[in-house]
Amino acid sequence: MDAGFTVEQDEIRRTLRELLHKRCGAQELRAAVDRPDGYDTGLWTALAERLGLPGLALPEAYGGVGCSPTELALAGEETGRALAPSPLLATAVLTAPLLLTLGTEAQRAELLPRIADGSLTAALAVPPAGLALTGGNDGDWAGGGRAGGVQARRHGEGWRLYGEIEQVLDGHSAGILLVAAHTGGFARSRTLLFLVHGDAEGLVRVRQTALDATRPLARLQLRDVEAELLGTEDADVLGALARLGDSAAAVLACEAVGAADRVLERTVEYVKQREQFGRAIGSFQAVKHRLADVYVQVQAARSAAYYAAWATADESGGVARSASLEGRWWETGGRVGGLALAQGLEALRGAAGEGIQLHGGIGFTWEHDVHLYFKRAAGDELLFGPVHRLRAHAADAARLFEANAGKSEVTV
């Protein structure tokens, strides 16, 4: 594993940071989340035209840049620093990989070029359990012989969907929706993915109030809505969603690291200026120790996030697999994204919590920006799983406790 960044990767990070610094400051961020779409469409157009960000990890054959998922994760670190509200996560991280993996050639040719140039946004209407980050994704939501969620039935040559799903990221504004629905009846219920146009008749989309306003959520109601099957009926949807969950977790981990690093920077700047007893509070040893602990936690989370981003590229064939990993992570499926996400969310929650306290009274006010970082940590834990559940599932996947069952001693 080469821990260094390429010239191209450094250039992507630098250009993206400069653009977000100019276009996504505190005032611009607050104005963007109050818009009907929940983000600045002008900024999204700039990200697409200048950097090709929506198509960063898409093949050049479909109008993409042709980079690996690693570059997309590194871009996520910069958007996390700015808490930039955009359809990047929903469109490029959650939906586009499924279109590329499971879609037919006609579906890929129709949708992916429009996603790559930023003219089409997309959303994945799948319950958080479907990404298999905190447990198996073959439970009741995926059918399991029970009704509920979204149902699909044949209608002539096509399909019709009916049901309701909540907490769909950017679901209120996306041009195309990728909806998971049960089909096959009670006895043979299984999960398939369907394409639904945002203006489809019978589709009702309502933006929900979210703890983290920079991640707009929606409730979708499908009332006999016309839909198109993604790919074929024999597609391994649950397996594709599980692999997507791990790669998305790597991007989310990098986002959390970027946000944690930025809130730490802001806190350090503030304690150098705020004075008590005639001196800056940053000169007090207790404050130094608290911030040093946060710094160590952020750096550890950054290492885990970068490794997960590299491992995601490895899993997708982006780099050669290291032989030294064969007997360790890869025998458990290489699912390291969840662990990196747990580390990143914990670091962000710690950095934001210390930031609020060390900012004193103004840190608790709605007008100050530091609370936005704490809401990002709390919101992501609600959406993608609390830290302890992410780690517990990783331990179960690695059969960590099963391997040590019955042993009375631990060998170091």
NUDOMI-735829 format. One record per residue (C-alpha): z, x, y; residue number from 0; residue in three letters. Coordinates in nm, 4 decimals. Each point is the difference from the previous one (the first is absolute). Layout:
// residues N
        up      east     north  num  residuo
         Z         X         Y  NUM      ALA
...
This chain:
// residues 412
        up      east     north  num  residuo
    0.0000    0.0000    0.0000    0      MET
   -0.1024    0.1353    0.3429    1      ASP
    0.2694   -0.1096    0.2458    2      ALA
   -0.2114    0.0863    0.3050    3      GLY
   -0.2229   -0.2385    0.1916    4      PHE
   -0.3714    0.0505    0.0402    5      THR
   -0.1634    0.0367    0.3401    6      VAL
   -0.1440   -0.3496   -0.0387    7      GLU
    0.3408   -0.1508   -0.0788    8      GLN
    0.1603    0.1702    0.2998    9      ASP
   -0.2815   -0.1245    0.2219   10      GLU
    0.0436   -0.3592   -0.1204   11      ILE
    0.3728    0.0134    0.0724   12      ARG
   -0.0449    0.1617    0.3422   13      ARG
   -0.2739   -0.2382    0.1170   14      THR
    0.1865   -0.3058   -0.1235   15      LEU
    0.3252    0.1082    0.1670   16      ARG
   -0.1762    0.0563    0.3326   17      GLU
   -0.1721   -0.3377   -0.0140   18      LEU
    0.3180   -0.1878   -0.0888   19      LEU
    0.1927    0.1848    0.2719   20      HIS
   -0.2485   -0.1254    0.2579   21      LYS
   -0.0584   -0.3505   -0.1348   22      ARG
    0.3214   -0.0991   -0.1780   23      CYS
    0.2964    0.0717    0.2247   24      GLY
    0.3093   -0.2162    0.0227   25      ALA
   -0.1521   -0.2564    0.2360   26      GLN
   -0.3275   -0.0190   -0.1892   27      GLU
    0.1858   -0.0463   -0.3289   28      LEU
    0.2076   -0.2915    0.1297   29      ARG
   -0.3066   -0.1627    0.1518   30      ALA
   -0.1974    0.0409   -0.3233   31      ALA
    0.2549   -0.1686   -0.2285   32      VAL
    0.0014   -0.3052    0.2307   33      ASP
   -0.3737   -0.0485   -0.0346   34      ARG
   -0.1278   -0.2726   -0.2359   35      PRO
   -0.1334    0.2605   -0.2431   36      ASP
    0.3187    0.2069    0.0176   37      GLY
   -0.1840    0.3185    0.0987   38      TYR
   -0.2274    0.1448    0.2696   39      ASP
   -0.3578   -0.0643   -0.1104   40      THR
   -0.1258    0.2562    0.2517   41      GLY
    0.2160    0.2708   -0.1571   42      LEU
   -0.1173   -0.1015   -0.3470   43      TRP
   -0.3614    0.0329    0.1140   44      THR
    0.0744    0.3458    0.1404   45      ALA
    0.1663    0.1084   -0.3254   46      LEU
   -0.3039   -0.1169   -0.1938   47      ALA
   -0.2659    0.1469    0.2278   48      GLU
    0.1607    0.3350    0.0860   49      ARG
    0.1736    0.0807   -0.3273   50      LEU
   -0.1504   -0.2343   -0.2557   51      GLY
    0.3587   -0.0790   -0.0955   52      LEU
   -0.0658   -0.3244   -0.1958   53      PRO
   -0.2513    0.1823   -0.2201   54      GLY
    0.1798    0.3318   -0.0198   55      LEU
    0.0524   -0.0204   -0.3778   56      ALA
   -0.3189   -0.1948   -0.0795   57      LEU
   -0.3110    0.1674   -0.1486   58      PRO
   -0.2809    0.0946    0.2343   59      GLU
   -0.2319   -0.2257   -0.2010   60      ALA
    0.1818   -0.2980    0.1519   61      TYR
    0.0196    0.1370    0.3527   62      GLY
    0.3343    0.1744   -0.0445   63      GLY
    0.1036    0.3526    0.0938   64      VAL
    0.0392    0.1086   -0.3613   65      GLY
    0.3474    0.1512    0.0271   66      CYS
    0.2721   -0.0328   -0.2622   67      SER
    0.3061   -0.2304    0.0193   68      PRO
    0.1939    0.3058    0.1197   69      THR
   -0.1725   -0.0121    0.3392   70      GLU
    0.0757   -0.3707    0.0262   71      LEU
    0.3682    0.0684   -0.0709   72      ALA
    0.0099    0.2741    0.2653   73      LEU
   -0.1584   -0.2410    0.2464   74      ALA
    0.2769   -0.2423   -0.0919   75      GLY
    0.2566    0.2575    0.1112   76      GLU
   -0.1497   -0.0045    0.3498   77      GLU
   -0.0220   -0.3792    0.0211   78      THR
    0.3623   -0.0101   -0.1178   79      GLY
    0.1093    0.2313    0.2813   80      ARG
   -0.1397   -0.2454    0.2536   81      ALA
    0.0920   -0.3132   -0.2010   82      LEU
   -0.3602   -0.0930    0.0743   83      ALA
   -0.0700   -0.3638   -0.0878   84      PRO
   -0.3412   -0.0108   -0.1670   85      SER
   -0.1757   -0.1453   -0.3072   86      PRO
   -0.0201    0.3485   -0.1548   87      LEU
    0.2616   -0.0576   -0.2700   88      LEU
   -0.1244   -0.3434   -0.1018   89      ALA
   -0.3700    0.0873    0.0184   90      THR
   -0.0462    0.3646   -0.0986   91      ALA
    0.3091    0.0615   -0.2136   92      VAL
    0.0606   -0.3284   -0.1836   93      LEU
   -0.3346   -0.1805   -0.0204   94      THR
   -0.2885    0.2481    0.0166   95      ALA
    0.1068    0.1978   -0.3136   96      PRO
   -0.0024   -0.3201   -0.2082   97      LEU
   -0.3440   -0.0945    0.1309   98      LEU
   -0.1234    0.3460   -0.0898   99      LEU
    0.1613    0.0021   -0.3458  100      THR
   -0.0487   -0.3562   -0.1218  101      LEU
   -0.2838   -0.1426    0.2087  102      GLY
   -0.3549   -0.0394   -0.1176  103      THR
   -0.2676    0.2183    0.1558  104      GLU
   -0.1186   -0.2937    0.2105  105      ALA
    0.3529   -0.0681    0.1256  106      GLN
    0.0596    0.3662    0.0843  107      ARG
   -0.3340    0.0283    0.1803  108      ALA
    0.0723   -0.3130    0.2042  109      GLU
    0.3617    0.0631    0.0991  110      LEU
    0.0825    0.3723   -0.0021  111      LEU
   -0.2464    0.1118    0.2724  112      PRO
    0.1410   -0.2673    0.2334  113      ARG
    0.3537    0.1125   -0.0781  114      ILE
   -0.0963    0.3628    0.0583  115      ALA
   -0.1422   -0.0652    0.3478  116      ASP
    0.2996   -0.2146    0.1006  117      GLY
   -0.1953   -0.3234    0.0470  118      SER
    0.1758   -0.1696   -0.2935  119      LEU
    0.3738   -0.0075   -0.0602  120      THR
    0.1506   -0.1020   -0.3330  121      ALA
    0.3348   -0.1066   -0.1443  122      ALA
    0.1463    0.0033   -0.3492  123      LEU
    0.1716   -0.3282   -0.0904  124      ALA
    0.2183    0.1247   -0.2846  125      VAL
    0.3793   -0.0368   -0.0268  126      PRO
    0.1840    0.3326    0.0448  127      PRO
    0.0927   -0.0096   -0.3709  128      ALA
   -0.3678    0.0360   -0.0819  129      GLY
   -0.0066    0.3624    0.1172  130      LEU
    0.2511    0.0998   -0.2702  131      ALA
    0.2152    0.2101    0.2329  132      LEU
    0.3373   -0.1425   -0.0992  133      THR
   -0.0819   -0.1284   -0.3494  134      GLY
   -0.2771   -0.1022   -0.2347  135      GLY
   -0.2713   -0.2182    0.1517  136      ASN
   -0.0594   -0.2185   -0.3073  137      ASP
    0.2704   -0.2559    0.0814  138      GLY
   -0.0121   -0.3643    0.1014  139      ASP
   -0.2048    0.0610    0.3161  140      TRP
   -0.2847    0.1288   -0.2191  141      ALA
   -0.0100   -0.3148   -0.2097  142      GLY
    0.2457    0.0422   -0.2816  143      GLY
   -0.0762   -0.3513   -0.1254  144      GLY
    0.1464   -0.1620    0.3114  145      ARG
   -0.1501   -0.1836    0.2917  146      ALA
    0.0590    0.1106    0.3560  147      GLY
   -0.1499    0.2295    0.2581  148      GLY
   -0.3760   -0.0406    0.0396  149      VAL
   -0.2041   -0.1713   -0.2721  150      GLN
   -0.3720    0.0391   -0.0664  151      ALA
   -0.2360   -0.2391   -0.1751  152      ARG
   -0.3701    0.0056   -0.0655  153      ARG
   -0.2248   -0.2086    0.2189  154      HIS
   -0.3601    0.0098   -0.1150  155      GLY
   -0.1160    0.3599    0.0274  156      GLU
    0.2891    0.0957    0.2236  157      GLY
    0.3765   -0.0324    0.0323  158      TRP
    0.2492   -0.2038    0.1997  159      ARG
    0.3487    0.1141    0.0997  160      LEU
    0.3062   -0.2031    0.0861  161      TYR
    0.3598    0.1009    0.0676  162      GLY
    0.2039    0.1951    0.2543  163      GLU
    0.1030    0.3596    0.0515  164      ILE
    0.2251    0.1519    0.2650  165      GLU
    0.0511    0.3418    0.1601  166      GLN
   -0.3662    0.0988   -0.0035  167      VAL
   -0.0423    0.3046    0.2207  168      LEU
   -0.2548   -0.0780    0.2755  169      ASP
   -0.0954   -0.3122   -0.1929  170      GLY
   -0.0243   -0.2103    0.3179  171      HIS
   -0.2799    0.2089    0.1539  172      SER
   -0.1913    0.1669   -0.2862  173      ALA
   -0.3687   -0.0787   -0.0338  174      GLY
    0.0140    0.0066   -0.3798  175      ILE
    0.2908   -0.0712   -0.2339  176      LEU
    0.0487    0.1379   -0.3491  177      LEU
    0.2155   -0.2600   -0.1748  178      VAL
    0.1744    0.0340   -0.3362  179      ALA
   -0.0091   -0.3292   -0.1909  180      ALA
    0.0962   -0.1288   -0.3453  181      HIS
   -0.2702   -0.1357   -0.2258  182      THR
   -0.0383   -0.0931   -0.3642  183      GLY
    0.2511   -0.2838   -0.0189  184      GLY
    0.3604   -0.0044   -0.1166  185      PHE
   -0.0506    0.1675   -0.3375  186      ALA
   -0.2423    0.2746    0.1032  187      ARG
    0.0873    0.0525    0.3633  188      SER
   -0.1160    0.3294    0.1461  189      ARG
   -0.0464    0.1484    0.3454  190      THR
   -0.3358    0.0582    0.1654  191      LEU
   -0.0977    0.0994    0.3537  192      LEU
   -0.2189   -0.2166    0.2220  193      PHE
   -0.1774    0.0503    0.3314  194      LEU
    0.0655   -0.2651    0.2631  195      VAL
   -0.1612    0.0025    0.3444  196      HIS
    0.2384   -0.0314    0.2907  197      GLY
   -0.1803   -0.3082    0.1330  198      ASP
   -0.0219   -0.1756   -0.3374  199      ALA
    0.0467   -0.3771    0.0035  200      GLU
    0.3440   -0.1024   -0.1236  201      GLY
    0.1637    0.3339    0.0845  202      LEU
    0.3025   -0.0284    0.2307  203      VAL
    0.1446    0.3209    0.1404  204      ARG
    0.3245    0.0130    0.1954  205      VAL
    0.1486    0.3156    0.1496  206      ARG
    0.3648    0.0368   -0.0977  207      GLN
    0.2842    0.1441    0.2035  208      THR
    0.0615    0.3497   -0.1374  209      ALA
    0.2948    0.2341    0.0404  210      LEU
   -0.2467    0.2800    0.0734  211      ASP
   -0.2462   -0.1390    0.2532  212      ALA
   -0.2311    0.2989   -0.0514  213      THR
   -0.0738   -0.1324   -0.3510  214      ARG
   -0.1204   -0.3593    0.0567  215      PRO
    0.0378   -0.2296   -0.3017  216      LEU
   -0.1593   -0.3331   -0.0817  217      ALA
    0.0423   -0.2994   -0.2261  218      ARG
   -0.3194   -0.1117   -0.1725  219      LEU
   -0.0574   -0.3524   -0.1255  220      GLN
   -0.3062   -0.0506   -0.2170  221      LEU
   -0.1066   -0.3602   -0.0342  222      ARG
   -0.2865   -0.0030   -0.2479  223      ASP
   -0.1604    0.3037    0.1647  224      VAL
   -0.3307    0.1406   -0.1171  225      GLU
    0.0359    0.3548   -0.1358  226      ALA
   -0.2035    0.2745   -0.1651  227      GLU
    0.1292    0.1884   -0.3019  228      LEU
    0.0441    0.3726    0.0682  229      LEU
   -0.1786    0.1923   -0.2746  230      GLY
    0.0133   -0.1530   -0.3455  231      THR
    0.2474   -0.2150   -0.1912  232      GLU
    0.0922    0.2826   -0.2384  233      ASP
    0.1117    0.2341    0.2803  234      ALA
    0.3403    0.1689   -0.0395  235      ASP
    0.1456   -0.1525    0.3151  236      VAL
    0.3655    0.0787   -0.0716  237      LEU
   -0.0788    0.3634   -0.0783  238      GLY
   -0.2058    0.0341    0.3175  239      ALA
    0.2803   -0.1519    0.2074  240      LEU
    0.2559    0.2387   -0.1518  241      ALA
   -0.2172    0.3022    0.0825  242      ARG
   -0.0575   -0.1377    0.3475  243      LEU
    0.3761   -0.0375    0.0474  244      GLY
    0.0583    0.3686   -0.0651  245      ASP
   -0.2747    0.1158    0.2374  246      SER
    0.1110   -0.2474    0.2685  247      ALA
    0.3581    0.1226   -0.0380  248      ALA
   -0.1182    0.3541    0.0782  249      ALA
   -0.1558   -0.1206    0.3272  250      VAL
    0.3111   -0.2030    0.0830  251      LEU
    0.2163    0.3057   -0.0704  252      ALA
   -0.2059    0.2063    0.2441  253      CYS
    0.0270   -0.2797    0.2578  254      GLU
    0.3785   -0.0030   -0.0402  255      ALA
    0.0161    0.3785    0.0380  256      VAL
   -0.2082   -0.0132    0.3178  257      GLY
    0.2244   -0.2700    0.1460  258      ALA
    0.3186    0.1862   -0.1001  259      ALA
   -0.1262    0.3231    0.1526  260      ASP
   -0.0877   -0.1719    0.3266  261      ARG
    0.3320   -0.1848    0.0379  262      VAL
    0.1813    0.3278   -0.0726  263      LEU
   -0.2020    0.1729    0.2724  264      GLU
    0.0858   -0.2744    0.2482  265      ARG
    0.3687    0.0175   -0.0877  266      THR
    0.0095    0.3781    0.0425  267      VAL
   -0.1685   -0.0332    0.3381  268      GLU
    0.2537   -0.2604    0.1074  269      TYR
    0.3161    0.1877   -0.1050  270      VAL
   -0.1199    0.2958    0.2053  271      LYS
   -0.0005   -0.2217    0.3094  272      GLN
    0.2958   -0.2336   -0.0436  273      ARG
    0.3233    0.1496    0.1301  274      GLU
    0.3653   -0.0625   -0.0771  275      GLN
    0.2975    0.1987    0.1306  276      PHE
   -0.2376    0.2029    0.2142  277      GLY
   -0.2284    0.1232   -0.2776  278      ARG
   -0.2928   -0.1265   -0.2079  279      ALA
    0.1171   -0.1796   -0.3129  280      ILE
   -0.2507    0.2023   -0.1990  281      GLY
    0.2203    0.3034    0.0514  282      SER
    0.2865   -0.1569   -0.1972  283      PHE
    0.0303    0.1368   -0.3506  284      GLN
    0.0460   -0.3424   -0.1604  285      ALA
   -0.3279   -0.1233    0.1491  286      VAL
   -0.1795    0.3162   -0.1139  287      LYS
    0.1243   -0.0486   -0.3551  288      HIS
   -0.1118   -0.3623   -0.0118  289      ARG
   -0.3481    0.0834    0.1236  290      LEU
   -0.0240    0.2990   -0.2328  291      ALA
    0.0710   -0.2290   -0.2951  292      ASP
   -0.2751   -0.2345    0.1163  293      VAL
   -0.2414    0.2904    0.0386  294      TYR
    0.0626    0.1172   -0.3572  295      VAL
   -0.0485   -0.3538   -0.1298  296      GLN
   -0.3285   -0.0400    0.1882  297      VAL
   -0.1352    0.3308   -0.1262  298      GLN
    0.0902   -0.0897   -0.3582  299      ALA
   -0.1745   -0.3340    0.0412  300      ALA
   -0.3060    0.1737    0.1448  301      ARG
   -0.0250    0.2284   -0.3035  302      SER
    0.0236   -0.2985   -0.2347  303      ALA
   -0.2596   -0.1970    0.1994  304      ALA
   -0.2482    0.2892    0.0082  305      TYR
    0.0408    0.0523   -0.3734  306      TYR
   -0.0604   -0.3706   -0.0645  307      ALA
   -0.3114    0.0091    0.2197  308      ALA
   -0.1286    0.3021   -0.1935  309      TRP
    0.0832   -0.1607   -0.3346  310      ALA
   -0.1849   -0.3169    0.1043  311      THR
   -0.3130    0.2026    0.0667  312      ALA
    0.0486    0.1693   -0.3367  313      ASP
    0.0254   -0.3336   -0.1783  314      GLU
   -0.3217   -0.1167    0.1652  315      SER
   -0.1812    0.3177   -0.0945  316      GLY
    0.0241    0.1579    0.3434  317      GLY
    0.1404    0.3332   -0.1198  318      VAL
    0.0413    0.1815   -0.3269  319      ALA
    0.3095   -0.0978   -0.1938  320      ARG
    0.2623    0.2695   -0.0323  321      SER
    0.0753    0.0904   -0.3622  322      ALA
    0.3657    0.0568    0.0840  323      SER
    0.0357   -0.3699    0.0770  324      LEU
   -0.1383   -0.1277   -0.3290  325      GLU
    0.3321   -0.0172   -0.1819  326      GLY
    0.1929   -0.1428    0.2942  327      ARG
   -0.1261   -0.2497    0.2557  328      TRP
   -0.3354   -0.0728   -0.1565  329      TRP
    0.1390   -0.1147   -0.3325  330      GLU
    0.1719   -0.2823    0.1933  331      THR
   -0.3260   -0.0964    0.1704  332      GLY
    0.0451    0.2249    0.3043  333      GLY
    0.1657   -0.2819    0.1927  334      ARG
    0.1725    0.2034    0.2681  335      VAL
   -0.0856   -0.2177    0.2994  336      GLY
    0.2997   -0.2270   -0.0464  337      GLY
    0.2432    0.2918   -0.0018  338      LEU
   -0.1588    0.1487    0.3110  339      ALA
    0.0171   -0.3391    0.1707  340      LEU
    0.3707   -0.0293   -0.0838  341      ALA
    0.0615    0.3434    0.1521  342      GLN
   -0.2031   -0.0834    0.3091  343      GLY
    0.1652   -0.3357    0.0643  344      LEU
    0.3443    0.1522   -0.0431  345      GLU
   -0.0851    0.2758    0.2482  346      ALA
   -0.1398   -0.2489    0.2504  347      LEU
    0.3007   -0.2285   -0.0279  348      ARG
    0.2348    0.2959    0.0496  349      GLY
   -0.1948    0.1447    0.2934  350      ALA
   -0.0307   -0.3382    0.1724  351      ALA
    0.3668   -0.0824   -0.0588  352      GLY
    0.1159    0.3293    0.1509  353      GLU
   -0.2480   -0.0469    0.2818  354      GLY
    0.1457   -0.3384    0.0911  355      ILE
    0.3568    0.1329   -0.0023  356      GLN
   -0.0726    0.3187    0.1929  357      LEU
   -0.1947   -0.1908    0.2633  358      HIS
    0.3234   -0.1859    0.0690  359      GLY
   -0.0103   -0.3401    0.1653  360      GLY
   -0.3714    0.0086    0.0827  361      ILE
   -0.0862    0.0619   -0.3660  362      GLY
    0.1169   -0.3502   -0.0869  363      PHE
   -0.2086   -0.1736    0.2665  364      THR
   -0.3202   -0.1864   -0.0718  365      TRP
   -0.1765    0.1874    0.2801  366      GLU
    0.0452    0.3416   -0.1637  367      HIS
   -0.2515    0.1147   -0.2595  368      ASP
    0.2349    0.1699   -0.2440  369      VAL
    0.0910   -0.3288   -0.1691  370      HIS
   -0.3670   -0.0478   -0.0936  371      LEU
    0.0265    0.2933   -0.2406  372      TYR
    0.3055   -0.1485   -0.1681  373      PHE
   -0.1857   -0.3295   -0.0390  374      LYS
   -0.2927    0.1843   -0.1586  375      ARG
    0.2326    0.1480   -0.2635  376      ALA
    0.1730   -0.3314   -0.0677  377      ALA
   -0.3268   -0.1942   -0.0004  378      GLY
   -0.1698    0.2343   -0.2469  379      ASP
    0.2988   -0.0201   -0.2325  380      GLU
   -0.0251   -0.3788    0.0045  381      LEU
   -0.3736    0.0082   -0.0666  382      LEU
   -0.0355    0.2788   -0.2526  383      PHE
    0.3431    0.0275   -0.1567  384      GLY
    0.3425    0.1393    0.0873  385      PRO
    0.0591    0.3701   -0.0555  386      VAL
    0.2283   -0.0440   -0.3019  387      HIS
   -0.2536   -0.2253   -0.1756  388      ARG
   -0.2839    0.2446    0.0621  389      LEU
    0.2029    0.2805   -0.1550  390      ARG
    0.1248   -0.2112   -0.2883  391      ALA
   -0.3553   -0.0982   -0.0952  392      HIS
   -0.1131    0.3633    0.0153  393      ALA
    0.2880    0.0946   -0.2306  394      ALA
   -0.0945   -0.2773   -0.2415  395      ASP
   -0.3661    0.1035    0.0048  396      ALA
    0.1002    0.3589   -0.0819  397      ALA
    0.2405   -0.1321   -0.2678  398      ARG
    0.2608    0.2218    0.1598  399      LEU
    0.3096   -0.1760   -0.1265  400      PHE
   -0.1573   -0.0940   -0.3308  401      GLU
   -0.0636    0.3676   -0.0736  402      ALA
    0.3673    0.0809    0.0600  403      ASN
    0.1401   -0.3047   -0.1802  404      ALA
    0.2661    0.0932   -0.2514  405      GLY
    0.0531    0.3504    0.1369  406      LYS
    0.3602    0.0773    0.0884  407      SER
   -0.0803    0.3170    0.1920  408      GLU
   -0.2430    0.0926    0.2716  409      VAL
   -0.1579    0.3417   -0.0313  410      THR
   -0.0681    0.1742    0.3298  411      VAL
